[in-house]
Amino acid sequence: MQRFLRSILGSQQSGLVMVILGLGAILAFFAGSHEDKATGAMVNNFLNAGTLLQVATDASFFAIMAVGMTLIIVSDGIDLSIGSIYALAGVTMAMVLAALPPSVSPVMTVFIGLGISLGIGLLCGLFNGAMIVGLNVHPFIITLGTMWVFRGIAFVASKANSILVPQPLTDVAKCTLGLGKALYPVPLLTMLLITLLGAIYLSKTVMGRHIYAVGGNEDASRFCGLRVKRIRIGVFVLAGLTAGIAAFLGISYYGSASCGDAQGYELYVIASAVVGGASMSGGKGSAISAMLGAILITMIRQSIRTLHFDQNYEWIIIGCAIVIAVVLDQFNARMMQRRLANAAAQARVQQMSSAK
Amino acid sequence: MKNWMKSVALFAALFGITAGAVAADAAKPAKEFKIAMIAKSSTNPVFLSGRAGAEFAAGELSKKYAAELAKMNYSKIVIDWRTPPNEDAQLQAQRIAQSVNDGVDAILLSCSDAGKVNGAINDAVARDIPVFTFDSDAPQSKRFAFYGVDDIETGRQTMSEMAKAIDGKGKVAILSGSQNAPNLKKRVEGAQTEAKKYPGIEIVGVFNCVETPQDAAAEVVRVTNAHPEITAWAMVGGWPLFTKTLLKDIDSNKIKIVSVDALPAQLPYIEKGLTPTLLAQSCFLWGSIGVEKIVDKVILKKDVPVMNKQELVVVNKDTLGKWARQLKEWKFDDVPEEYLKLP
């Protein structure tokens, strides 16, 4: 038991979990309460099923994309176009579904929507990866360009209209799974599933370890025989795929798609990965931490409203949280280097004294 | 982090959660009638005016209907401002859901994209939270009523006032904002339809701009330079007139502007003659009428008409003083003093 507790406390994510729990405790304490209209019972404004699930739902769209972004950041890259991929995948899906004949069954409609959204996400990711590797240009520049290109295509294709998606998609995304009125756990469950898959991929598969290797030292990886270019394209494809999944889920949940969707979300997604501990210099990061980072950022946004702070402080607080996370990350890396250097020096002294 | 620090932090967190739960059990029932107000953007002055209107009405109606409120165990009406900083329909939908979870009693909403918020509105109504829309409607949702201008009519009126200003002949450019704002599209449509009535008016084009004063003013100057034949601007939103740039950059002898909105910063354009007419939306009333209608429905149990049309107010040199005083009454503190003294 003690060993189990020690392993949990010693895990990479324990610090983030502590912060989330601490913030949750503060919110629960100071949130106040209200009378539930249906039951007449007093309900804590934060500690209630509706709010907790809402926080998880709001976080889920960022978190799913943050898993993909983490893969890119671990490989020492960046993707500024992820929000635009979301918009393009959503708009394309909505337009195709709107053109389907009414005879198509609801199940088929959902699968077609899912296929299109994922397909567009995948293609956009492939395009990004191929451009970066093929032209040998930094991902920041390429994805800065494709951020406008993808959103522009969505804009031209949709003529800036908001396109409603068929009801079966919303029924899937807003399925209560027996939880009761207005409690929709599908985004939360999808977020957990994608995070789990991302965590397994990164930590338990050879391909995942290759990403860490490329991000940690690209030259060494190349000399070791890793196909660096292929790995780089692969991470962008997977990130595009996560944007496609998030688009399918988000557009289905809210019921319509427009070219303005997810504008500025790339910054929240990158922030989630970075707050989760992903190192912008590559070689470090985890899918679970990225999800926790997204939850933490969403909770910070929620806390501003729950505690009735002036909401204009939201950007300042999130900005500070990102800077603090990156500074802590660098400080931690320096301390680790110093500790390793000290340990190596001590080992040398011991070797020399034993040789004498 | 060292293990003992983690243990302390974990203990503190668990203690906090327990204390929070205990505090929740011990808390007293909320006594305020809380209306969540979710406009399109908290950086747009028209919505800040709407907020002032809602807060004013909340205060007045709290006094007027104190007895009725007390019968329902409410002490007063309060406005809970939950407008996103930028236009983001998905964020609006999230804030509607959050408001419901936080136990608000009603929602006052201006929709950035009706398709995105329909589901959230219907969820709120399903949990007995009435929703009233203003400025931009969600007609396919279960909101109980709407208050705002007719956008097609607004576009028509902008063009007909323009036709009066240029004697029915000239080359007119139309300025609109975001391409995916449905209300602006309707205004442009109305303006184009109205223009067809005047054979002497030729539409040079519809120009979209970023809905910030600086970007909008820059777009007007760019287009005017590129199309020297332009003799008039019909603006379905008044963003560029929030700056003073056009007072210098555009020659009032060559070009006339007619625009929707008439907030204090825009009034010098009337005085200088560049803008013969501004069509004011009474944005203060978005909030005050919205609160009144919610109180009518929920507290007084009255029937509220579904569509509540707002009329545009024509502001020109003759009515400038009266309008300036009206703005001052509506809590605008930046109305130039000299206009208040006008007849």
Interface residues (C-beta under 8 A of the other chain):
Chain A: R6 L9 G10 S14 G15 M18 L21 G22 G24 A25 I26 L27 A28 F29 F30 A31 G32 S33 H34 E35 D36 K37 A38 M42 V43 N44 N45 F46 L47 N48 G50 T51 Q54 T57 D58 F155 A160 N161 S162 I163 L164 T170 K174 K181 A182 G250 Y253 Y254 G255 S256 S258 C259 G260 D261 A262 Q263 G264 Q302 R305 T306 Q311 N312 E314 W315
Chain B: M1 N3 K6 S7 A9 L10 A12 A13 L14 F15 G16 I17 A19 G20 A21 A23 A24 D25 A27 P29 A30 S42 W81 R82 T83 P85 N86 E87 D88 A89 Q90 A93 Q94 R95 A97 Q98 V100 N101 D102 G103 D113 A114 G115 K116 V117 N118 G119 A120 D123 A126 R127 D128 I129 S178 Q179 N180 P182 K185
